[in-house]
Amino acid sequence: MNIRTLFLSVGLCVLAAPAFAQDAGQAPAGAQPVEVPNLEDEGLVGTVTDESAWQDLGIAIPAFATNSNQPTAANAQGTGALGLELGRVVYNDLRNNGLFRPVGPDALPRPAYPEITAPTWGAWQGRSAEMLVQGYVRANADGGLTVGCYLYDVQLQQELVREGWVVTAADWRRAAHKCADLVYSRLSGESPFFDSKIAYIAETGPKGNRVKRLAIMDSDGANHRFITNGQATALTPRYSPDYSKIVYLSYLNGYPRIFVYDIGTGRQTLVTESQNPTMAPRWSPDGKWILYSMATGGNTDIYRVSASGGGTSQRLTDTPGIDIGGSYSPDGSKIVFESDRSGSQQIYVMDADGGNQRRISFFGGRAATPEWSPRGDQIAFTHIAGDLRVAVMSPSGGGMRYLTNNWQDEAPTWAPNGRIVQFFRTAPNSGETSIWQVDLTGRNERRLNTPVGASDPAWGPVLP
């Protein structure tokens, strides 16, 4: 569901004015910004902080204020309680990425509504805060919410950026993620990723007889939802480039089928089916094609088929052995895949039409499940040398380095901004699977909470 984006005008009078809500209703759909006036000084002066030290910023994130505690479907206690929850989500987003030192709303005083556009600078300086994130939440007459987010430089006593959103009550967490994205992007210079979703395979049942269902959740693990009922085994989901669909592999009675699930309508479209083993469907960057691997006559090769289904598949590889796991480069010109044509699993790259196939992994051990970064500068993959570890390398095969060091970490997927890699971890003995993520430093690793076992994560694009 799209949310309407507002750029907040200067001054508390705008926060309190009924006209603000009326203007908000005129915002175009699809999160299109509304034209706003310049700041009072017609632009910011100075910089936030030295570029080499932005990771060390101390950020205060108090509870969001409200002009009047009004009942809302998002929280039975009203907008006052919801403001605390909004602050907590922003705090957890920024804390969990490992780059900032935020202090959350449970340890801070709550600003009054008039302070949102006129911070009490001395109070925050006394708490050694360098940056301050303040916001508000207001109930709308139609049952929706207006949420505003402001980022201030406490030392300069200056506003750095602001934005606001009109959301349904059910989408209040999206406004919090948008606020965290705003802060993250302004301070780090990186593209945002918090307002995104993750598809994965939910696993239940004994180790030798797992039920595997397609599921989705927010980037922080909230708003979990099962998509399939488990009657057919679901595997390897991937979001479409426009975020509207998920492609996945379904096995029913031993027969593989590739389906596209429309998130908005719930409709499923059969793309292709076969009695031959089929694996790893993946989208092309333009959303027109789906790559997959299929075994015929003792060989497993990579094919592509129209994403709309019903067309003839085109074979892209034709060599003895197993070719599997194709992933397009962001510009659609190349495909990275794994093949054992050299005698063991290794990483190869080819042109999008199947030409110019060449091996790029020459660092010992085996290499599998490659996925190209959204930035195009790195490829994440599973390195197998005793243990299974998540690693990255350049598209030419150089600069290989590990991001994890555990018994069995595999199947990496990239955050939309190409800075964080998600993967699944299998526990020894029990076989329990769980989703983890780590940033490119390899130091900030954490587990995502899921209601059941989880594997095969797929990180989708930032929501519109």
Buried (B, 14 or more C-beta within 10 A) or exposed (E): EBBBBBBBBBEEEBBEEEEBBEBBEEBEEEBEEBEBEEBEEEEBEEEBBEEEEBEEBBBBBBBBBBBEBBEBEBBEEBBBBBBBBBBBBBBBBBBBBBBBEBBBBEEBBBBEBEBBBEBEBEBBBEBEBBBBBBBBBBBBEEEBBBBBBBBBBBBBEBBBBBBBBBBBBBBBBBBBBBBBBBBBBBBBEBBBBBBBBBBBBBBEEEEEEBBBBBBBBBBBBEEBEBBBEBEBBBBBBBBBBEBBBBBBBBBEEEEBBBBBBEBEEEEBBEBBBBEEEBBBBBBBBEBEBBBBBBBEEEBBBBBBBBBEBEEEBEBBBEEEBBBBBBBBBBEBEBBBBBBBBEEEBBBBBBEBEBEEBEBBBEBEBBBBBBBBBBEBEBBBBBBBEEBBBBBBBEBEBEEBEBBBEBEBBBBBBBBBBBBBBBBBBBEEEEBBBBBBBBBBEBEBBBEBEBEBBBBBBBBBBBBB
